[in-house]
């Protein structure tokens, strides 16, 4: 069971980030956070970017932790999925920097 958790840890990090961002986006749009000023922008984008950065840090730490051992094929697969989770977290949420939050 631990082997499956290690193998999927990076992608689980991405899934958690996706759920957090999706939920926060819905709450922010429903409560009109995009019309509230905060830190040189609107509260909605600020909250989303802050959450994204925290998720990036968490998945980066997971990827680094999972990359400690590279002796077996399982260790290398674990390292690959850890870095895949980090890259997926980074790439998936880039549009939030470009596209308006709420339409």
Secondary structure, DSSP 8 states (H G I E B T S, - for coil): -HHHHHHHHHHHHHHHHHHHHHHHHHHHHHTTGGGSEETTEEHHHHHHHHHHHHHHHHHHHHHHHHTS--SSHHHHHHHHHHHHHHHHHHHHTGGGGTS-S--
